[in-house]
Amino acid sequence: MSAAVEAAQKVVDTVTSWDYSATDEKIEDKLLEGLQAAGVSVSDTERDRLLDEISALKQDETAGTPQVQEARPSSAEVV
């Protein structure tokens, strides 16, 4: 597992442990915030898949934590 995938997985694990009453928007905000803080990014497709799987846990808590399949270090942006 690459360092970027491992860092992204830790973010997903944290977001997944959030209160199941959190809105999908709040979960997305926390996922994106966590990925940014970890210095990693995922593709839009991967982000959407992770969010769908996290949201599905509200209906089926036995489904397990979504697994990050790809991530990369974020490129540093100068503002």
C-alpha positions as CSV (number, residue, x, y, z in Angstrom):
1,M,0.0,0.0,0.0
2,S,1.5,3.4,-1.0
3,A,1.9,6.1,1.6
4,A,-0.8,8.2,-0.2
5,V,-3.3,5.4,-0.2
6,E,-2.5,4.7,3.5
7,A,-3.0,8.3,4.4
8,A,-6.3,8.5,2.4
9,Q,-7.5,5.3,4.1
10,K,-6.9,6.8,7.6
11,V,-9.1,9.8,6.5
12,V,-11.8,7.4,5.2
13,D,-11.7,5.4,8.5
14,T,-12.1,8.6,10.5
15,V,-15.0,9.9,8.4
16,T,-16.7,6.5,8.4
17,S,-16.7,6.6,12.2
18,W,-18.7,9.8,12.3
19,D,-22.2,9.8,13.7
20,Y,-24.5,8.1,11.2
21,S,-26.9,11.1,11.5
22,A,-24.4,13.3,9.7
23,T,-25.7,14.6,6.4
24,D,-24.0,13.5,3.1
25,E,-22.8,17.0,2.6
26,K,-21.1,17.1,6.0
27,I,-19.5,13.7,5.3
28,E,-18.2,15.0,2.0
29,D,-16.9,18.2,3.6
30,K,-15.0,16.2,6.2
31,L,-13.6,13.7,3.7
32,L,-12.3,16.5,1.5
33,E,-11.0,18.4,4.5
34,G,-9.2,15.3,5.8
35,L,-7.7,14.5,2.4
36,Q,-6.4,18.0,2.1
37,A,-5.0,18.0,5.6
38,A,-3.3,14.7,4.9
39,G,-1.8,16.1,1.7
40,V,-3.4,13.5,-0.6
41,S,-6.0,13.5,-3.3
42,V,-8.2,11.0,-5.0
43,S,-9.9,11.1,-8.4
44,D,-13.5,12.4,-8.7
45,T,-14.6,8.8,-9.4
46,E,-12.8,7.4,-6.4
47,R,-14.2,10.2,-4.2
48,D,-17.8,9.6,-5.4
49,R,-17.4,5.8,-4.8
50,L,-16.0,6.4,-1.3
51,L,-18.9,8.8,-0.5
52,D,-21.5,6.3,-1.8
53,E,-20.0,3.5,0.3
54,I,-19.8,5.6,3.4
55,S,-23.4,6.8,2.9
56,A,-24.5,3.1,2.4
57,L,-23.2,2.3,5.8
58,K,-26.2,4.2,7.3
59,Q,-28.4,1.4,5.9
60,D,-26.0,-1.5,6.5
61,E,-23.5,-1.0,9.3
62,T,-22.1,-4.5,8.6
63,A,-20.8,-3.5,5.2
64,G,-17.4,-2.5,6.5
65,T,-15.3,0.5,6.0
66,P,-14.8,1.5,2.3
67,Q,-11.3,0.7,1.1
68,V,-9.3,3.4,-0.8
69,Q,-8.2,1.9,-4.2
70,E,-6.1,4.9,-5.4
71,A,-4.7,8.1,-4.1
72,R,-1.8,10.4,-4.8
73,P,0.1,13.1,-3.0
74,S,-1.5,16.5,-3.6
75,S,0.4,18.9,-5.7
76,A,1.4,22.0,-3.7
77,E,-0.4,25.0,-5.0
78,V,1.0,28.5,-4.5
79,V,-1.7,31.1,-4.0
